[in-house]
Amino acid sequence: MAEIAIIHFTNYPKGQSRACMGAVMKYTKREEKTLWGDRQLVSGINCRPESAYDNFLRTKLLYHKDGGTMFYHMVQSFPAGEEVDPAAAHAAALKLAEYFEGREALVCTHIDRDHIHSHFIINSVSFENGKKLHISQPELTDLRQHSDAVCMEFCLPVFQPRKKTQSRAMSGAEYHAAAKGGSWKFRLMNTIDECIKFAHDRQEFIALMRSEGYEVRWTDSRKNITYTTPDGKKCRDDRLHDEKYLKENMEYEFRIRESVITGGTGRTVLSRPNTGTDHGLAPRSESHPQIAGTGWEKEREILFAAPVPSTSAHMGVAYPAGDPAGIGTAVVQLGRALERAGGTAPVSDVTTTRAHSDHKTLRKEREKKIAHGHKEDDHAEEPTWQQTM
């Protein structure tokens, strides 16, 4: 039996952070991916798209649940080559997002690839009652059926699964196709180029690649990074025709970014593995530190020109680490910061549905429950997960 659309969740096996959540939101909202005519297909459910990060975090701080799984990242994909109206796909995505009742969600429909697909960034904590999101197998089945019904309602096409093809080396014909934008390997390179503009570290880079359907095998014990495309083709970093894609260069680049984040300039060479080649870089010396030369300087400049929220502060608000008594103060500070930002112009032609319940009332009810002996947290943190349907 044919399926209407594929739904899958992007897995984050090494955990999530505030910076990761901010990077994923920023990446999925990009105008070049979501602009359809004069309309940007970016919407918020129970939040404003331009302040989704702040809305998510405010809810988490209110219920003292700003750790563990920060968000769930779901993707609804339609088959390549089918006639899919982007506006209809986005409307269907908004309808499907209502399944996650009582939670903020950011919905972004991408039209820049050969198949229309929508990204859902869903707050793991409910603003209504503070409960964290759990999806059991029966609920997954129900979600799939709900997606099928929504697709039928909006007259979206039926999905026909494709067989995976064997990977192969780039041929001369593929180079000619690449000039016309038809090479899967060049699409991979372009995706890497885009994702690295938004990644502060390796974890965020892998997460962003996964959001585009690419798997990344990057371990300390293996010499190369291996990428797997959405249709199953595999490619090592040394087959991408540019030294900047090599594992050692990528790792070196993220060490530089770590240095910038911790207060450095990123211009002085950090300890670089001795691989027996300088890959065209100038020699180093103690008296003349080498300016960082990884091939990713332009992308690094873009990243730090507009930084995403860090794990320590956002919008001028400091968040106390390991200080439960200070979280309430941080919530108040964040609220004031949001009020100051209230005049920000919204994203072009976006949709925002269902405003928050009164957080002040919810907080009073929660404090009353705690005073009567209820636990602050309703359950322990759960591991991240992935499900393909």
SERO-4910 file (N, C-alpha, C, O; in steps of 0.05 Angstrom, whole numbers):
BEGIN
 pado doro    nc1    nc2    nc3   cac1   cac2   cac3    cc1    cc2    cc3    oc1    oc2    oc3
  Met    A     17    -24      0      0      0      0     18     25      0     36     27     16
  Ala    A     12     44    -17     28     68    -20     23     86      4      2     86     16
  Glu    A     44    102     10     42    121     32     39    149     21     48    155     -2
  Ile    A     27    167     36     23    194     27     49    210     29     56    223      9
  Ala    A     63    209     51     88    223     54    105    209     75     95    194     91
  Ile    A    130    214     74    149    203     94    151    222    117    155    246    113
  Ile    A    150    212    141    155    228    165    178    214    180    178    190    185
  His    A    198    230    187    219    219    204    229    240    224    225    264    220
  Phe    A    241    230    245    252    248    266    282    247    264    294    226    262
  Thr    A    295    271    265    324    273    265    334    266    293    326    278    312
  Asn    A    353    248    294    364    239    319    389    255    327    404    264    309
  Tyr    A    392    260    353    415    275    363    428    257    384    424    261    408
  Pro    A    444    237    376    454    216    394    472    226    416    474    213    437
  Lys    A    485    249    413    503    259    433    491    282    449    505    298    462
  Gly    A    464    284    448    451    304    464    447    330    450    456    334    427
  Gln    A    433    348    463    426    374    452    435    396    471    440    391    495
  Ser    A    436    421    461    443    444    477    427    467    468    413    466    447
  Arg    A    428    489    483    414    513    474    425    523    447    411    531    430
  Ala    A    452    522    445    464    531    420    456    514    397    451    524    375
  Cys    A    453    488    401    444    469    380    416    476    372    410    477    348
  Met    A    398    481    391    371    488    385    369    514    369    355    516    349
  Gly    A    385    534    377    386    559    362    396    556    334    386    568    315
  Ala    A    417    540    331    429    535    304    409    522    285    407    529    262
  Val    A    395    501    295    376    487    279    353    505    270    345    505    247
  Met    A    343    522    289    322    540    283    331    560    261    317    565    242
  Lys    A    354    571    265    364    591    247    368    579    219    362    592    199
  Tyr    A    378    555    218    383    542    192    357    536    178    354    541    154
  Thr    A    337    525    192    312    518    178    295    542    169    279    539    152
  Lys    A    300    565    182    285    589    174    297    605    151    286    625    143
  Arg    A    319    596    140    333    612    120    315    619     96    300    603     86
  Glu    A    318    644     88    300    655     67    304    640     40    285    635     26
  Glu    A    329    634     33    334    621      8    322    593      6    319    582    -16
  Lys    A    315    581     29    303    555     29    272    556     30    258    538     22
  Thr    A    262    578     41    233    580     47    217    601     32    193    602     34
  Leu    A    231    617     15    217    638      1    203    628    -24    215    616    -41
  Trp    A    177    632    -25    160    624    -47    146    648    -58    127    658    -46
  Gly    A    155    659    -80    145    684    -90    152    706    -71    176    711    -66
  Asp    A    132    720    -61    137    741    -42    130    733    -14    127    749      4
  Arg    A    127    707    -10    119    696     16    140    677     27    150    660     13
  Gln    A    147    681     52    165    662     66    149    641     81    133    648     98
  Leu    A    154    616     75    139    594     86    150    586    113    160    564    117
  Val    A    148    604    132    158    601    160    135    609    178    126    632    177
  Ser    A    127    592    196    105    598    214    111    588    243    128    570    247
  Gly    A     97    600    262     99    591    289     73    581    300     52    592    294
  Ile    A     74    559    314     50    549    328     54    556    358     73    546    371
  Asn    A     36    572    369     38    581    397     62    598    402     70    602    425
  Cys    A     74    609    381     97    627    384    101    643    359     90    637    338
  Arg    A    117    664    361    124    680    338    149    668    326    168    661    340
  Pro    A    150    664    299    173    651    287    199    664    293    220    651    298
  Glu    A    200    691    293    224    705    298    234    704    327    257    711    332
  Ser    A    217    696    345    225    693    373    220    665    384    216    662    408
  Ala    A    220    645    367    214    618    375    234    608    396    226    595    415
  Tyr    A    259    614    392    280    605    411    273    616    439    274    601    458
  Asp    A    267    641    441    261    653    467    236    641    479    234    637    503
  Asn    A    215    636    463    191    624    473    196    596    484    186    589    505
  Phe    A    211    580    468    218    553    477    233    555    504    225    541    523
  Leu    A    253    572    506    270    573    530    254    583    554    258    574    576
  Arg    A    237    603    549    221    614    571    203    593    584    201    591    608
  Thr    A    191    576    567    175    554    578    192    534    594    184    525    615
  Lys    A    216    528    584    233    509    598    242    520    625    242    506    645
  Leu    A    249    546    626    258    558    651    234    560    671    238    557    695
  Leu    A    211    564    661    187    566    678    183    540    693    175    540    717
  Tyr    A    187    518    680    183    491    692    209    478    701    209    454    708
  His    A    231    493    702    257    482    711    265    457    694    275    437    705
  Lys    A    261    458    668    267    435    651    282    445    626    273    442    604
  Asp    A    305    457    631    321    468    609    345    451    603    366    461    593
  Gly    A    344    425    608    365    406    602    355    382    587    331    380    581
  Gly    A    373    363    582    364    339    568    355    345    540    367    360    526
  Thr    A    334    332    532    323    336    505    309    363    504    289    368    517
  Met    A    320    381    487    310    408    486    287    411    466    269    426    470
  Phe    A    288    395    445    268    397    423    267    371    408    285    355    409
  Tyr    A    245    368    393    243    346    374    242    357    346    229    378    341
  His    A    256    344    327    259    355    300    247    334    281    259    313    275
  Met    A    223    341    271    209    323    253    209    335    225    208    359    221
  Val    A    211    317    205    211    326    177    189    310    162    188    286    164
  Gln    A    173    324    147    152    312    130    161    317    101    163    340     92
  Ser    A    166    295     86    178    297     59    158    286     39    145    266     43
  Phe    A    157    300     16    141    291     -7    160    280    -28    183    288    -29
  Pro    A    150    263    -46    167    250    -65    179    269    -86    166    289    -94
  Ala    A    204    264    -93    218    280   -113    204    278   -140    194    257   -147
  Gly    A    203    300   -154    192    300   -181    162    302   -183    151    305   -205
  Glu    A    148    302   -160    119    305   -160    111    334   -160    126    351   -150
  Glu    A     88    340   -171     77    367   -170     65    372   -143     43    364   -137
  Val    A     80    387   -127     71    394   -100     71    424    -97     91    438   -101
  Asp    A     48    435    -91     45    464    -87     57    471    -60     48    461    -39
  Pro    A     78    488    -59     91    494    -34     72    506    -13     74    500     10
  Ala    A     54    523    -22     35    535     -3     17    514      9     11    515     33
  Ala    A      8    495     -7     -8    473      3      7    455     23     -3    447     43
  Ala    A     33    450     16     50    434     33     54    448     60     53    435     81
  His    A     57    474     60     60    489     85     35    489    101     35    486    126
  Ala    A     12    493     88    -14    492    102    -18    465    114    -29    463    137
  Ala    A    -11    444    100    -14    417    111      4    413    135     -3    400    155
  Ala    A     29    424    134     47    422    156     36    436    181     39    425    203
  Leu    A     24    459    177     12    473    200    -11    457    212    -14    456    237
  Lys    A    -26    444    195    -48    427    205    -36    404    221    -47    397    242
  Leu    A    -15    391    211     -3    369    224     10    377    251      9    362    270
  Ala    A     21    401    252     34    411    277     14    413    300     22    413    323
  Glu    A    -12    416    294    -32    418    315    -34    392    331    -46    391    352
  Tyr    A    -22    370    320    -22    345    335     -7    348    361    -14    335    381
  Phe    A     13    366    362     29    370    387     16    392    403     27    414    407
  Glu    A     -8    387    413    -23    407    427    -10    416    453      2    400    467
  Gly    A    -11    442    458      0    452    483     30    457    482     43    461    502
  Arg    A     42    457    457     71    461    455     76    482    433     61    484    413
  Glu    A     98    496    437    107    514    415    120    497    393    133    476    399
  Ala    A    117    506    369    129    492    346    136    513    324    121    531    319
  Leu    A    159    509    312    168    525    289    165    507    265    176    485    264
  Val    A    151    517    244    146    501    220    158    516    196    150    539    191
  Cys    A    176    503    182    189    516    158    188    497    135    197    474    137
  Thr    A    177    506    113    175    489     89    197    497     69    199    520     61
  His    A    213    477     62    236    482     44    229    475     15    217    453     10
  Ile    A    236    492     -3    229    488    -31    254    488    -49    251    489    -74
  Asp    A    278    487    -37    303    490    -52    314    464    -62    335    464    -75
  Arg    A    302    442    -56    312    416    -65    292    403    -84    271    414    -90
  Asp    A    299    379    -94    282    366   -114    256    355   -102    240    344   -117
  His    A    253    357    -76    228    349    -64    220    369    -42    237    378    -27
  Ile    A    195    376    -41    185    394    -21    184    380      6    176    357      8
  His    A    194    393     27    193    381     54    191    403     75    200    425     71
  Ser    A    179    396     97    174    414    119    188    405    144    187    381    151
  His    A    201    424    158    215    419    183    197    428    206    186    450    205
  Phe    A    195    412    227    180    418    251    200    418    274    211    397    281
  Ile    A    204    440    288    220    441    312    200    444    335    186    465    337
  Ile    A    198    424    352    177    422    372    189    424    400    208    409    406
  Asn    A    178    441    416    188    444    444    183    418    459    160    408    458
  Ser    A    203    408    473    199    383    488    182    387    513    172    368    524
  Val    A    179    412    522    164    419    546    138    433    539    138    452    523
  Ser    A    116    424    550     90    436    545     87    462    561     93    463    585
  Phe    A     78    483    548     74    508    563     49    507    580     44    524    597
  Glu    A     31    487    575      6    485    590     10    472    617     -1    481    637
  Asn    A     27    451    618     30    436    643     58    428    649     63    415    670
  Gly    A     78    435    633    106    429    639    114    401    633    137    393    638
  Lys    A     96    384    622    104    356    617    122    354    592    119    370    573
  Lys    A    141    336    593    159    332    571    146    312    551    131    294    558
  Leu    A    154    315    526    142    300    504    153    271    504    177    267    504
  His    A    135    252    503    141    224    499    123    214    477     99    219    477
  Ile    A    134    199    458    118    187    436    122    157    436    144    147    430
  Ser    A    101    143    443    103    113    444     97    103    416     90    118    398
  Gln    A    100     77    412     95     65    386     67     69    377     62     76    353
  Pro    A     47     65    394     19     70    385     15     99    377      0    105    358
  Glu    A     28    118    391     26    146    384     39    152    358     30    169    342
  Leu    A     61    138    352     75    141    326     56    132    303     55    145    282
  Thr    A     43    110    308     24    100    288      1    120    284     -7    125    261
  Asp    A     -8    131    305    -30    151    304    -20    176    289    -35    188    273
  Leu    A      5    184    294     16    208    281     18    203    251     12    221    235
  Arg    A     26    179    243     28    173    215      0    174    202     -3    185    180
  Gln    A    -19    162    215    -46    162    204    -57    191    202    -71    198    183
  His    A    -51    207    222    -59    235    221    -46    250    198    -59    266    185
  Ser    A    -21    245    193     -7    257    171    -20    249    144    -23    265    126
  Asp    A    -26    223    141    -39    213    117    -66    228    112    -72    236     90
  Ala    A    -81    231    133   -107    244    131   -104    273    123   -119    283    106
  Val    A    -84    287    134    -79    315    128    -71    317     99    -80    335     85
  Cys    A    -54    300     90    -45    301     62    -68    297     42    -70    311     22
  Met    A    -86    278     49   -109    274     32   -127    299     32   -138    307     11
  Glu    A   -130    311     55   -147    335     57   -137    357     39   -153    372     28
  Phe    A   -110    360     36    -99    381     20    -91    372     -8    -77    386    -22
  Cys    A   -101    348    -16    -97    337    -43    -67    336    -50    -60    343    -73
  Leu    A    -51    327    -32    -22    324    -37    -16    296    -48    -31    277    -42
  Pro    A      5    293    -65      9    269    -80     17    245    -63     27    247    -40
  Val    A     13    221    -75     20    196    -62     49    191    -65     61    196    -87
  Phe    A     62    181    -44     90    174    -45     95    146    -56     82    127    -48
  Gln    A    114    144    -74    123    118    -84    152    114    -76    169    128    -85
  Pro    A    158     94    -58    185     90    -49    204     83    -72    197     69    -90
  Arg    A    229     94    -70    249     88    -90    270     69    -79    276     69    -55
  Lys    A    281     53    -97    303     35    -88    329     50    -86    334     69   -101
  Lys    A    345     41    -66    371     54    -63    390     45    -85    388     23    -95
  Thr    A    407     63    -94    427     57   -115    454     54   -103    460     65    -81
  Gln    A    471     39   -116    498     34   -107    515     60   -111    512     74   -130
  Ser    A    533     64    -92    551     88    -95    571     82   -117    578     59   -122
  Arg    A    581    104   -129    600    101   -150    618    125   -150    611    146   -140
  Ala    A    642    123   -162    660    145   -164    649    165   -184    634    158   -202
  Met    A    657    190   -181    648    211   -200    661    207   -227    685    203   -230
  Ser    A    644    207   -247    653    202   -275    655    229   -290    647    250   -279
  Gly    A    666    227   -314    667    252   -330    640    262   -337    636    287   -337
  Ala    A    621    244   -341    593    253   -347    581    267   -323    566    286   -327
  Glu    A    589    258   -299    578    271   -275    588    300   -272    574    317   -263
  Tyr    A    613    304   -281    624    331   -280    608    350   -298    603    373   -291
  His    A    600    339   -322    584    356   -340    557    361   -328    546    383   -330
  Ala    A    546    341   -315    520    344   -301    522    364   -279    504    379   -273
  Ala    A    545    364   -265    549    382   -243    548    411   -251    538    428   -236
  Ala    A    558    416   -275    557    444   -285    529    454   -288    524    478   -287
  Lys    A    510    435   -291    482    442   -293    467    437   -266    443    439   -265
  Gly    A    482    431   -245    470    427   -219    458    400   -215    442    396   -197
  Gly    A    466    380   -232    454    354   -230    470    333   -216    462    310   -217
  Ser    A    492    339   -204    509    319   -191    502    316   -162    500    335   -147
  Trp    A    498    291   -153    492    285   -125    516    292   -108    513    301    -85
  Lys    A    540    289   -119    564    295   -103    567    325    -99    575    334    -77
  Phe    A    561    340   -119    562    369   -116    539    379    -98    543    399    -84
  Arg    A    517    366    -99    495    373    -80    504    368    -51    498    384    -33
  Leu    A    519    346    -47    530    340    -21    549    362    -12    548    372     11
  Met    A    567    370    -30    586    391    -24    572    417    -17    580    431      2
  Asn    A    552    424    -32    537    449    -27    523    448      0    521    468     14
  Thr    A    512    424      7    499    421     33    519    425     56    513    438     76
  Ile    A    543    413     53    564    417     73    571    446     75    573    457     98
  Asp    A    574    459     52    581    488     52    560    505     67    567    523     82
  Glu    A    535    498     64    513    513     77    512    507    107    509    525    123
  Cys    A    513    481    114    511    474    142    533    484    160    529    491    183
  Ile    A    557    486    148    580    494    165    578    524    171    592    534    189
  Lys    A    562    539    156    558    567    162    542    571    188    543    593    200
  Phe    A    529    550    198    512    553    221    520    535    245    507    534    265
  Ala    A    543    522    242    552    502    262    575    513    278    596    520    267
  His    A    571    514    305    593    522    322    612    499    328    636    503    335
  Asp    A    602    474    326    619    451    332    610    427    315    591    429    299
  Arg    A    624    405    318    619    381    302    591    371    306    577    363    287
  Gln    A    581    371    331    555    361    337    533    377    322    515    365    311
  Glu    A    535    403    322    516    419    308    517    415    278    497    414    265
  Phe    A    541    412    267    544    407    239    530    381    231    516    380    211
  Ile    A    535    359    246    522    333    240    492    336    242    478    324    226
  Ala    A    482    350    262    454    354    266    441    368    242    420    360    232
  Leu    A    455    389    232    444    403    209    445    386    184    426    387    167
  Met    A    466    371    180    467    353    157    444    332    158    432    326    138
  Arg    A    439    322    182    417    303    185    390    316    179    372    303    169
  Ser    A    387    341    185    362    355    179    357    357    149    335    360    141
  Glu    A    379    354    134    376    354    104    376    326     93    376    322     69
  Gly    A    375    306    111    373    278    102    399    263     99    399    241     89
  Tyr    A    422    276    106    448    264    103    457    252    129    455    265    150
  Glu    A    467    227    129    480    215    152    510    221    151    522    221    129
  Val    A    522    225    174    550    232    175    564    213    195    557    212    219
  Arg    A    584    198    185    599    180    202    626    193    207    643    194    190
  Trp    A    629    204    231    653    220    238    662    211    266    651    220    286
  Thr    A    682    194    267    691    183    292    721    188    295    735    191    274
  Asp    A    731    187    319    760    192    324    777    169    313    800    173    305
  Ser    A    765    145    312    781    121    304    783    118    274    800    102    264
  Arg    A    767    132    258    768    129    229    782    153    216    780    176    225
  Lys    A    797    147    195    813    167    182    796    188    167    804    211    165
  Asn    A    774    179    156    757    196    139    729    200    151    720    185    168
  Ile    A    717    222    142    688    227    147    674    214    124    681    217    101
  Thr    A    653    199    130    637    186    109    608    197    110    595    197    131
  Tyr    A    599    206     87    572    217     84    554    197     69    563    184     51
  Thr    A    529    196     78    509    179     64    487    198     55    475    212     71
  Thr    A    481    198     29    461    216     18    433    206     24    430    183     32
  Pro    A    413    223     21    385    214     27    377    189     11    359    174     21
  Asp    A    388    184    -13    380    160    -28    401    138    -26    401    119    -42
  Gly    A    419    139     -6    436    116      1    464    116    -11    479     97     -6
  Lys    A    472    136    -26    499    137    -37    518    145    -15    512    162      2
  Lys    A    542    132    -15    563    138      5    586    152     -7    593    147    -31
  Cys    A    598    170      8    621    185     -3    639    193     20    630    204     40
  Arg    A    666    188     17    685    196     37    694    225     31    691    236     10
  Asp    A    705    237     52    713    265     50    735    269     29    736    290     17
  Asp    A    752    249     25    774    252      5    765    249    -24    781    250    -42
  Arg    A    739    244    -28    728    243    -55    712    268    -63    698    268    -83
  Leu    A    715    289    -47    700    313    -51    716    335    -65    706    358    -67
  His    A    739    328    -75    754    345    -94    763    373    -82    768    391    -98
  Asp    A    764    375    -56    774    400    -44    784    392    -17    771    379     -1
  Glu    A    809    402    -10    821    394     15    807    405     40    811    394     62
  Lys    A    791    425     36    777    436     60    757    416     71    749    419     95
  Tyr    A    749    396     56    729    376     65    743    354     81    729    337     93
  Leu    A    769    352     81    783    331     95    778    332    125    773    353    136
  Lys    A    777    309    138    771    307    166    789    325    183    780    339    201
  Glu    A    815    324    177    834    340    194    829    370    191    832    385    210
  Asn    A    821    379    167    815    407    162    789    415    177    787    436    189
  Met    A    769    397    175    743    402    189    747    404    219    736    421    232
  Glu    A    763    385    230    768    385    259    783    410    267    778    421    288
  Tyr    A    802    417    251    818    441    256    800    466    256    803    484    273
  Glu    A    782    467    237    764    490    235    746    492    260    742    514    271
  Phe    A    737    470    270    719    471    294    736    477    320    725    488    339
  Arg    A    761    470    319    778    478    342    782    509    342    783    521    363
  Ile    A    784    520    318    787    549    316    761    562    326    762    582    340
  Arg    A    738    551    318    713    563    326    709    560    357    698    578    370
  Glu    A    718    538    368    717    535    397    734    557    410    726    568    431
  Ser    A    757    563    398    774    584    409    760    611    408    763    627    427
  Val    A    746    617    387    732    642    384    710    644    406    707    665    418
  Ile    A    695    622    409    673    622    429    683    626    457    670    640    473
  Thr    A    707    615    463    717    618    490    734    643    494    746    647    515
  Gly    A    733    661    474    746    687    478    770    692    461    782    714    463
  Gly    A    778    673    445    801    677    427    793    691    402    770    699    399
  Thr    A    812    694    384    807    708    358    803    688    335    792    695    314
  Gly    A    813    663    339    811    644    318    833    647    298    834    632    278
  Arg    A    852    666    302    873    672    282    899    657    288    916    654    271
  Thr    A    902    648    313    926    634    320    922    604    318    902    594    326
  Val    A    942    590    307    940    562    304    938    547    330    954    552    348
  Leu    A    919    530    333    917    512    356    932    487    349    943    485    327
  Ser    A    933    468    368    948    444    362    935    429    339    911    422    341
  Arg    A    950    424    318    939    411    294    952    384    291    977    382    295
  Pro    A    937    363    285    949    336    282    970    336    261    967    348    240
  Asn    A    992    321    266   1013    318    246   1005    295    227   1007    272    235
  Thr    A    997    302    203    988    282    184   1009    277    162   1004    261    144
  Gly    A   1032    291    164   1052    286    144   1050    305    120   1065    302    101
  Thr    A   1030    322    120   1027    341     98   1016    367    109   1001    367    129
  Asp    A   1024    389     96   1013    415    105    989    424     89    978    446     94
  His    A    982    408     69    958    414     52    959    443     42    938    456     40
  Gly    A    983    452     35    985    478     23    985    501     43    985    524     35
  Leu    A    986    495     69    986    516     89   1015    524     94   1033    508     92
  Ala    A   1018    549    102   1045    559    107   1056    547    133   1040    540    151
  Pro    A   1082    543    135   1094    531    159   1090    548    184   1087    573    182
  Arg    A   1089    535    207   1085    550    232   1111    554    246   1131    540    241
  Ser    A   1111    573    265   1134    577    283   1124    589    308   1103    602    308
  Glu    A   1138    586    330   1130    597    355   1129    627    355   1112    640    367
  Ser    A   1149    640    340   1150    669    340   1131    681    320   1125    705    322
  His    A   1122    665    300   1103    676    280   1079    657    278   1079    640    261
  Pro    A   1059    661    295   1035    643    294   1022    645    267   1021    667    255
  Gln    A   1013    623    257   1001    621    230    972    631    232    957    623    250
  Ile    A    964    647    213    936    654    210    921    630    201    930    615    183
  Ala    A    898    625    213    883    600    208    877    598    178    866    616    166
  Gly    A    884    575    166    879    571    138    867    544    133    881    525    127
  Thr    A    840    542    136    826    517    134    810    515    108    801    494    100
  Gly    A    806    538     95    788    539     72    760    547     80    743    551     62
  Trp    A    755    549    106    728    555    116    727    583    128    709    589    143
  Glu    A    745    601    121    746    628    132    721    644    126    710    658    144
  Lys    A    711    642    102    687    658     94    663    648    110    647    664    120
  Glu    A    660    622    112    637    611    127    639    618    156    619    623    169
  Arg    A    663    618    167    667    625    195    659    654    201    647    661    221
  Glu    A    666    671    181    659    699    184    629    703    184    619    719    200
  Ile    A    615    688    167    586    689    166    574    680    193    555    693    203
  Leu    A    585    659    204    575    648    229    577    668    252    557    672    266
  Phe    A    600    680    255    604    697    278    595    726    273    595    743    291
  Ala    A    587    732    248    576    758    243    548    761    254    539    783    262
  Ala    A    534    738    256    507    738    268    504    713    286    492    693    278
  Pro    A    516    714    310    517    691    328    490    682    337    472    698    342
  Val    A    486    655    339    462    644    350    464    645    380    486    648    391
  Pro    A    441    641    395    442    642    424    462    621    435    463    598    425
  Ser    A    477    629    454    497    612    466    485    597    490    462    602    498
  Thr    A    500    579    502    490    564    524    491    579    550    481    571    571
  Ser    A    504    603    549    507    618    574    490    644    575    483    653    596
  Ala    A    484    655    552    469    680    552    454    684    526    462    673    505
  His    A    432    699    527    417    705    503    402    731    508    389    735    528
  Met    A    403    749    487    389    774    489    397    790    514    381    805    525
  Gly    A    422    787    522    432    803    544    424    792    571    427    805    591
  Val    A    413    768    572    404    756    597    423    733    605    428    716    589
  Ala    A    434    734    629    451    713    638    435    691    651    417    697    668
  Tyr    A    440    666    644    426    644    655    443    629    676    465    620    668
  Pro    A    435    626    700    451    614    721    455    585    717    435    570    712
  Ala    A    480    576    718    485    547    715    486    534    743    501    542    760
  Gly    A    469    513    746    469    498    771    459    515    794    466    510    817
  Asp    A    442    534    789    432    552    811    402    553    809    391    572    798
  Pro    A    387    533    820    358    533    818    345    558    829    325    567    819
  Ala    A    358    570    850    346    594    862    346    617    843    331    636    846
  Gly    A    365    617    824    367    640    806    351    637    780    350    656    765
  Ile    A    338    614    775    324    610    750    300    629    749    293    640    727
  Gly    A    286    634    771    263    652    771    271    680    763    257    692    747
  Thr    A    294    689    773    304    715    764    310    716    735    303    735    721
  Ala    A    321    694    724    328    693    696    302    694    679    302    706    658
  Val    A    280    681    689    255    682    674    245    711    672    236    720    651
  Val    A    247    726    695    238    753    695    255    770    676    244    786    661
  Gln    A    281    766    677    299    780    659    293    775    630    292    793    613
  Leu    A    288    749    624    282    742    596    255    754    588    253    763    565
  Gly    A    236    754    605    210    767    599    213    796    592    201    806    573
  Arg    A    229    810    607    234    838    602    249    842    575    243    860    560
  Ala    A    268    824    570    282    826    544    263    821    521    265    835    500
  Leu    A    244    803    524    225    797    503    206    822    499    199    828    477
  Glu    A    199    835    521    182    859    519    197    881    504    185    895    487
  Arg    A    223    884    509    239    904    495    241    897    465    242    915    449
  Ala    A    240    871    459    242    862    431    215    861    418    213    852    395
  Gly    A    194    868    432    167    865    422    161    880    396    142    873    382
  Gly    A    176    901    390    171    916    366    185    906    342    183    918    321
  Thr    A    199    883    344    213    872    321    194    865    299    173    853    304
  Ala    A    202    872    274    184    866    252    183    836    248    204    822    249
  Pro    A    159    825    242    157    796    239    168    786    213    173    803    195
  Val    A    173    761    210    182    749    185    161    753    165    137    752    171
  Ser    A    169    758    140    150    764    118    129    743    115    135    720    110
  Asp    A    103    751    118     80    734    112     81    708    127     74    687    115
  Val    A     87    708    152     87    684    167     61    681    181     45    699    183
  Thr    A     56    657    192     31    651    207     38    644    235     56    628    240
  Thr    A     23    655    254     27    648    282     -1    641    293    -20    656    290
  Thr    A     -3    617    305    -29    608    315    -28    603    345     -8    595    356
  Arg    A    -51    609    358    -56    603    386    -35    614    404    -13    604    406
  Ala    A    -41    635    418    -23    648    437    -20    632    462    -37    614    468
  His    A      1    638    478      6    624    504    -17    628    523    -32    647    522
  Ser    A    -20    609    542    -36    613    565    -21    632    584      2    638    579
  Asp    A    -35    641    604    -22    660    622     -1    646    639     -7    630    656
  His    A     25    652    633     47    639    647     47    646    677     55    629    693
  Lys    A     38    670    684     38    677    712     19    660    728     26    651    750
  Thr    A     -5    654    717    -24    637    730    -13    609    732    -16    596    753
  Leu    A     -1    599    711     11    572    711     32    569    733     34    549    746
  Arg    A     49    590    735     70    589    755     59    587    783     69    573    800
  Lys    A     38    604    788     26    603    815     14    575    821     17    565    843
  Glu    A      1    563    801    -10    537    805     11    516    811      8    499    828
  Arg    A     34    519    796     56    500    800     68    503    828     74    483    841
  Glu    A     72    528    837     84    532    863     65    521    885     75    511    905
  Lys    A     39    523    881     20    513    900     22    483    902     21    471    924
  Lys    A     25    469    879     28    440    878     54    432    893     53    412    908
  Ile    A     76    446    888    101    440    901     98    443    931    109    427    946
  Ala    A     84    463    940     80    468    968     65    445    982     68    441   1006
  His    A     48    431    966     33    409    977     47    382    973     35    361    977
  Gly    A     73    383    966     89    359    966     93    346    939    105    325    937
  His    A     83    358    918     87    347    891    116    351    883    129    370    890
  Lys    A    126    332    866    154    335    857    155    357    836    135    363    822
  Glu    A    179    370    834    183    391    815    183    381    786    172    393    769
  Asp    A    195    358    782    198    346    755    181    321    753    182    305    772
  Asp    A    166    318    732    148    296    730    161    270    721    149    249    724
  His    A    185    272    709    199    247    702    228    254    695    235    278    690
  Ala    A    244    234    694    273    238    688    276    243    658    259    238    642
  Glu    A    300    253    652    306    259    624    308    232    609    317    212    619
  Glu    A    299    233    584    299    209    568    320    212    546    328    234    539
  Pro    A    330    189    535    349    191    513    336    201    487    311    198    485
  Thr    A    351    212    469    341    220    444    335    195    427    345    174    433
  Trp    A    319    199    405    311    176    390    306    184    361    305    207    355
  Gln    A    302    164    345    297    169    316    277    148    307    278    125    314
  Gln    A    257    157    291    237    139    281    231    147    252    225    170    247
  Thr    A    232    129    234    225    133    206    199    119    200    196     96    208
  Met    A    181    133    187    155    121    182    150    121    152    129    112    143
***
